[in-house]
Amino acid sequence: MAGITASRAAAFRILLAVERGKAHADELLREAAVSALAPSDRNLATTLVMGVLRWQIRLDAKIRNNLAKPNAKLDAEVLVALRMGAFQLLHLDRIPVHAAIGESVELAKNAGHRFAARMVNAVLRKLARESVSEPALTDADCELAHPLWLVQRWKSFYGEEITRAICRYGQQQPELAVRFVDSAAERELIEAGIKLAPGRLLAGVRIVMAGDVAATEAFRCGRVRIQDEGSQLIAEIAAGFRNNVTSIVDTCAAPGGKTMILAERKLDAQIVACESNPQRLAILKERIVGFGDRVECRLVDASELNETAKYELGLVDAPCSGTGTLGRNPEIRHRLRIEDLARHAERQKAILRAAVKAVKPGGRIVYSTCSMEPEENERVVDAVLLEMPELKRIPLPGSVDELRGAGILTYGGAEQLHECFSAQGALRLIPGALGTDGFFVALLEKAD
């Protein structure tokens, strides 16, 4: 686009696709067109996309307040240009005002809205003047960047203090945690100038403090994997409870991070990795190719898995609302509706029932989500326990102690996790509390 930097052009294209419901931001940010950008342009494009999505509710309110007709319907291209300009003016100190305004105006013009470009210019100039006296962001601002109905729910379930913490974390770029195939991979990152710090929970994890891991050869070749520490913990819990497991079903496996941990920990196990989406299945197959025929990738809807007493371990990392990941996946807050929770819960129960049926007597099932919503967590487990009397809960504190004893969990990490158990022994990670996204984990056992 003439007069527009590559970073802003890329961010505009991605945000417009998200606004129209055509794609997800994280997928678009990994596309070849973005990867081909210079590092500075790629970083700015990512900052703009994720920042606009995190602050969109608040940005829209400020934009509307400065429109001559606050309730006017704006074309998607104009609205995205305004959001990008407003975000730069209100949240990025190092962006010159003329660049934030001028390029937003050009984005609107290039999208075919020459007449609206004047309005974009006027609104952003007003916001620029306001930003001079804009006070520092507060917890209230972070709450206002989330849907009101969601914030009210969290307050009723978790109280004011935890809700403020969830909302604060939802407005931050999450920590980047990495896992290594071997110690040589860690040395490669260090030699490439990547600054690393120890993980908060898992002994083998490192937190990236500086540097672009995705640009390293070790990452491109799969010797380094990016995966939230809480997500890794779920797979470690599933893998760690027994040493003699030889058959595992991973019901919702893509993109494969947990599947690979199970394969690494259970060298004698045959794993069936299920995925219902053909595109995601292709990604899964590509990622686990190094494990040979020990992992079978199967295109199947896990709720329709028709197997009986075949596996010793089942992992149900269920598809969910994702409200524990709003810092990493901020667009979720804009498309999620309260009625979606009941729909998710029905599917989650169906998948969990199928997994229970597929597991042998005496086998165990790990149920997990990255949701903060009770309908998708405790209530799913409670409902299936009520329906299937052969099931019982296994409190997770014992699993945490076993992982600490095996050197997989750090001592400090295990101590912190012991503060995160429910009365029934399930594990709940509040977003950001231990440097992770939000997760729920429960362990069940099928009677002999």
Secondary structure, DSSP 8 states (H G I E B T S, - for coil): -TTS-HHHHHHHHHHHHHHTTSS-HHHHHTSHHHHTS-HHHHHHHHHHHHHHHHHHHHHHHHHHHTSSSTT----HHHHHHHHHHHHHHHH-TTS-HHHHHHHHHHHHHHTT-HHHHHHHHHHHHHHHHHHHT-----HHHHHHTS-HHHHHHHHHHH-HHHHHHHHHHHTS---EEEEESSHHHHHHHHHTT-EEEE-SSBTT-EEEEES-GGGSHHHHTTSEEE--HHHHHHHHHHHHS-S---EEEETT-TT-HHHHHHHHH-TT-EEEEEES-HHHHHHHHHHTGGGGGGEEEEE--GGG----S-EEEEEEE-----GGGTTTSTTHHHH--HHHHHHHHHHHHHHHHHHHHHEEEEEEEEEEES---GGGTHHHHHHHHHH-TTEEE--THHHHHHHHHTTSB-HHHHHHHTTSB-TTS-EEE-TTTTSS--EEEEEEEE--
